[in-house]
Amino acid sequence: MPVQLTILGSGSGGNCAYLETDETRLLIDAGFSGRQVRQRLASIGRTPESLQAVLITHEHTDHVQGLVPLCARHRIPIYCNRDTSEAVAAQLESRFDYRLFETKQSFEVGDVIVDAFPVPHDASDPVGFLLRTPAGNIGFLTDLGHATQLVIQRVRAAHVLVLEANHDLKLLQDDPKRPWSVKQRILSRHGHLSNDAAAEAAEQIVTAELRHLYLGHLSRDCNRPELAHRVVSERLQRISASHVRVESTWQDRPCPTLHV
């Protein structure tokens, strides 16, 4: 049976992905309501009751709002580092079955080896993941202000990568809804990647083994899927990386399931 990956949704309002192998079923983040996660899993014939774990990158609401109805109710273990667990506990005021890992270390969930590594973002101890599955490696970089050399090195082994492309710089600068202080936070080195920054990171990460690049965490107001896709695709074409398939993700619906 091939490994299956479904991006259940990705954007500024919620992030969640489902991974299934022969032995393991897990979520990476749970940033939608419990009802939404259940509905999106049902669309691919799965249920929360079958999950063995939820991996959490950091404690922001768009990554953890589904934890109470999912993990507290169904006693699903949550894998995160200590600082994230403390932030989640204070924020959600609920008891969970935490399985703590040390950032920069690896751990196993069933037949999946998870490499966790630090990323620059304005959270307690945010991490990215490289999931080493029997069929290939899947990287998650959904929130980061800039791509450090450590980040680039840790995901260069990926065959599939979810990479943040949060905003178009001009759309963000011209956005009338966001105060300047919020724009400064987004643009900071612990904020979010622009389309251009995502393209630059992709250029540094790409290898002959990388086959699928999902552009995630797009801002509803300050980006467009076609803009992000064009900027990143053009950069990859410039370096003759036509073997990489660039995919958009959406806030309001899952992506088609990828069989790795």
WOLINNOR-V834253 format. One record per pair of residues at least 6 apart in sequence whose C-alpha atoms are under 7 Angstrom apart, sorted by the first residue. I is the first residue (numbers start at 1). GAP is how many residues later the second one is. Records with the same first field share a line. If there is no record, write none. Layout:
# WOLINNOR-V834253
I->GAP ; GAP
This chain:
# WOLINNOR-V834253
1->21
2->19 ; 133 ; 257 ; 258
3->17 ; 18 ; 132 ; 256 ; 257
4->15 ; 16 ; 17 ; 253 ; 254 ; 255 ; 256
5->13 ; 14 ; 15 ; 252 ; 253 ; 254
6->11 ; 12 ; 13 ; 248 ; 249 ; 250 ; 251 ; 252
7->9 ; 10 ; 11 ; 247 ; 248
8->8 ; 9 ; 10 ; 32 ; 245 ; 246 ; 247
9->6 ; 7 ; 8 ; 240 ; 241 ; 242 ; 243 ; 244 ; 245
10->6 ; 206 ; 207 ; 239 ; 240 ; 241
11->205 ; 206 ; 207 ; 208 ; 239 ; 240
12->50 ; 205 ; 206 ; 207
13->49
14->17 ; 18 ; 48 ; 49 ; 237
15->14 ; 15 ; 16 ; 17 ; 47 ; 48
16->11 ; 12 ; 13 ; 14 ; 15
17->10 ; 11 ; 12
18->8 ; 9 ; 10
19->6 ; 7 ; 8
20->6
23->87 ; 88
24->28 ; 86 ; 87
25->25 ; 26 ; 27
26->25 ; 26 ; 27 ; 28
27->26 ; 27 ; 28
28->26 ; 27 ; 28
29->25 ; 26 ; 27 ; 28 ; 34 ; 35
30->33 ; 34 ; 35 ; 36 ; 37
31->30 ; 31 ; 32 ; 33 ; 34 ; 35
32->30 ; 33 ; 34
33->32 ; 33
34->32 ; 35 ; 36
38->9 ; 10
40->214
41->6
48->22
49->25
51->25
52->24 ; 25
53->23 ; 24 ; 25
54->23 ; 24 ; 25
55->23 ; 24 ; 25
56->23 ; 24
57->69 ; 70 ; 71
58->26 ; 65 ; 67 ; 68 ; 69
59->25 ; 28 ; 29 ; 64
68->26
71->6 ; 25
72->23 ; 24
75->22
76->21
77->20 ; 21 ; 22
78->19 ; 20 ; 21
79->19 ; 20 ; 21 ; 22
80->19 ; 20 ; 21
81->19 ; 20 ; 21 ; 22
82->18
83->41 ; 42
84->40 ; 41
103->13 ; 14 ; 15
104->12 ; 13 ; 14
105->10 ; 11
106->7 ; 8 ; 9 ; 10
107->6 ; 7 ; 8
108->6
111->22
112->19 ; 20 ; 21
113->18 ; 19 ; 20
114->15 ; 16 ; 17 ; 18
115->14 ; 15 ; 16
116->11 ; 12 ; 13 ; 14
117->10 ; 11 ; 12
118->8 ; 9 ; 10
119->7 ; 8 ; 9 ; 25 ; 32
120->24 ; 25 ; 26 ; 69 ; 70
121->22 ; 23 ; 24 ; 69 ; 70
122->68 ; 69
128->12 ; 13
129->10 ; 11
130->7 ; 8 ; 9 ; 10 ; 25
131->6 ; 7 ; 8
132->6
135->125
136->23 ; 124
137->20 ; 21 ; 22 ; 23
138->20 ; 21 ; 22 ; 23
139->16 ; 19 ; 21 ; 22 ; 23
140->21 ; 22 ; 23
141->21 ; 22 ; 23
142->20 ; 21 ; 22 ; 74 ; 75
143->21 ; 49
144->46 ; 47 ; 48 ; 49
145->43 ; 44 ; 45 ; 46 ; 47 ; 48
146->43 ; 44 ; 47
147->54
152->52 ; 53
155->50
156->49 ; 50 ; 51
158->52
159->50 ; 51 ; 52 ; 53
160->50 ; 51 ; 52 ; 53
161->51 ; 52 ; 53
162->51 ; 52 ; 53 ; 54
163->51 ; 52 ; 53
164->29 ; 34 ; 51 ; 52 ; 53
165->28 ; 29 ; 30 ; 33 ; 50 ; 51 ; 52 ; 53 ; 63
166->26 ; 27 ; 28 ; 29 ; 51 ; 52 ; 53 ; 57
167->26 ; 27 ; 28 ; 51 ; 52 ; 55 ; 56
168->26 ; 27 ; 54 ; 55
169->25
171->51 ; 52
172->50
175->47
185->6
186->6
195->33 ; 36 ; 37
196->35
198->34
199->32 ; 33 ; 36
203->32 ; 33
210->34
211->32 ; 33 ; 34
212->32 ; 33 ; 34
213->31 ; 32 ; 33 ; 34
214->32 ; 33 ; 34 ; 35
215->32 ; 33 ; 34
216->33
225->23
229->17 ; 19
233->13
236->6
249->6
